[in-house]
């Protein structure tokens, strides 16, 4: 069962009307698998799945907003042309995706900064390595 519901995603991330049927559990699960686990690390995700009560603040204030925008970004990326939007140019479409990605990135930064506060001993901060001048995550 996903951490966030379609109704919560609609309330957090969408200002325009959207059919809740488009925000299905598969898309939400994809956002969890592709975006959330890498952001919070597998040990936190596993413990959160078993003991969600220990992570109420993390879930409500950080994970749900991050997942809402992550789901929106995936949804827009996959179904953009199937949605009944009347946009004149590709530039407008790209602008909407870019804005959604920028919000998603900011939510991820807030999430990781909160995790790095020291309140979550299972969290392992991501380390960046430089190999031959390239930054490796």
N, C-alpha and C positions, 0 to 999 in steps of 0.2 A: 504494500500500500504506500503510495507516495506521501511525502512529508507535507505537501501542500495540495490544496484542492483547486479545481478549475475556477470555482467561484472566488477563492482568495486571490488567485492569479489575476483574474479579471479586475478585482477591486484594487489591487496594488499597481499593476502595470499598464492597464488599458484605460485611456480616457475616452476613446471612441467605442461605439457599440461593436460587440463581437459575439458571434454565436458560440455558446459554451461547448457545443459539440466539437468544435475545432480544437479545443484545449483538452485532448483526451489523455488518459493515463499513460499511453505509450510515449507521447511527447514529453510529459512531465518526467517520466522515468528516464528518458534520454537525457534530459537536462541534469537529472541527478547523476547519472552515470558518466556523462561526458564532462560536466562542469563542476558539480559539487564535490564529488569524491576527490578529485585532484586538488581542489581548493582547500578542503578541510582535512585531508589525509584519510586513509582507510581506517586507522585505529579509532579516530574520532567518529567517523561514519558508522562503524560497526557498533561502538558503544552507544552512540546516539539511537541506533535502531533498537537496541535492547532496553536502554534506560532513558527514554525521551524526557522524563521528568527532571533529570539532572541537567538538562540543557535548555530549559524553557526560554531564558533570555536569549541565548544563542539562536534558537530556532525562530522565535517570534521576531526579534529585532534585526537579525542578520541573514539567516538562512532563507527564510521565506521571501524577503525582498529580492535576494540574489537569485533564487530559483524562479521567481515570478518573471524577472527580466530575462533570465536565461531561457525560460520556456518561450517567452515572447520572441526572443531573437531567433530561436530554432524554428518556431512556427512561421515567422515572417520569411526566414531564409528558404524554407521548404515549400510553403504554400502561397507565396506572394502573388503569383500570377493567377492562382485559382481563386483567391479572395476577390470579392466583387468591389474592387477599388477602382476609382476612375482618376488615375494620375496621368498627367500629360507626358511626362518624360521619364526615362530611366534615371536621370539625375535626381528627380524627386524621390524615386524609389530607393536609390542608394543613400540619399540623405536620411530617410527614415531608418534604414538599417544602421547607418553610421551613428545616429543619435541613440538608437536602442543599444548598440554595442558600447557606446561611451557610458551610458547609465549602468550597463552590466559590469563594465570594468571598474567603475567607481564603487558599486556595491561589493564587488570582489575585494577591492582594497579595504573597505570598511570591515568586511568579514575577517580577512586575514589579520588586520591590525587588532581586532578584538581578540582573535585567537592567540595572538602573540602577547596579550596582556599578562599571561602567566596563570590565568584561572583554569586552564585546560592542560593538565600535565600530559595527556596523551597526544597533544598536538606537536608535531615535529615541523619546525619552520623549514620551508623550502630553501635549499641552498643553490646558489648559482655558481657555475664553474666556467672558467675561461680556458678553452683549448685552442691553441694556434690562433688566438685573437678573436675567436668566436665565443659568444656568450651562450652557454648551454644551460637549460633549465632542468 
